[in-house]
Amino acid sequence: MALMFLLFLLVNLTCALLVKMSDAQVKTVVLVRVAINDSLFVLCAVSLSVCLYKVAKMSLASIYLESK
């Protein structure tokens, strides 16, 4: 999870510097940044759902969740 956060931060800072410092095509840089950020968001959502599935399958967790 920390690796995803660092990758997110690195991508956004790099894209901001590319747009500000050079004559890079802004549209292309923004599209790449959005694609990477959306991919990271989907990856986080999938990992969260896998973790919730594993917690729900634990025998003690299911008893605890049913009692709540």
For each residue, the residues with C-beta under 8 A, 3 or more apart:
1: 4 5 44 47
2: 5 6
3: 6 7
4: 1 7 8 40 43 44
5: 1 2 8 9
6: 2 3 9 10
7: 3 4 10 11 36 40
8: 4 5 11 12 36 37 40
9: 5 6 12 13
10: 6 7 13 14
11: 7 8 14 15 33 36 37
12: 8 9 15 16 33 37
13: 9 10 16 17
14: 10 11 17 18
15: 11 12 18 19 29 30 32 33
16: 12 13 19 20
17: 13 14 20 21
18: 14 15 21 22 24 29
19: 15 16 22 24 26 29 30
20: 16 17
21: 17 18
22: 18 19
23:
24: 18 19 28 29
25: 28 29
26: 19 29 30
27: 30 31
28: 24 25 31 32
29: 15 18 19 24 25 26 32 33
30: 15 19 26 27 33 34
31: 27 28 34 35
32: 15 28 29 35 36
33: 11 12 15 29 30 36 37
34: 30 31 37 38
35: 31 32 38 39
36: 7 8 11 32 33 39 40
37: 8 11 12 33 34 40 41
38: 34 35 41 42
39: 35 36 42 43
40: 4 7 8 36 37 43 44
41: 37 38 44 45
42: 38 39 45 46
43: 4 39 40 46 47
44: 1 4 40 41 47 48
45: 41 42 48 49
46: 42 43 49 50
47: 1 43 44 50 51
48: 44 45 51 52
49: 45 46 52 53
50: 46 47 53 54
51: 47 48 54 55
52: 48 49 55 56
53: 49 50 56 57
54: 50 51 57 58
55: 51 52 58 61
56: 52 53 61 62 65
57: 53 54 61 62
58: 54 55 61 62
59: 62 63
60: 63 64
61: 55 56 57 58 64 65
62: 56 57 58 59 65 66
63: 59 60 66 67
64: 60 61 67 68
65: 56 61 62 68
66: 62 63
67: 63 64
68: 64 65
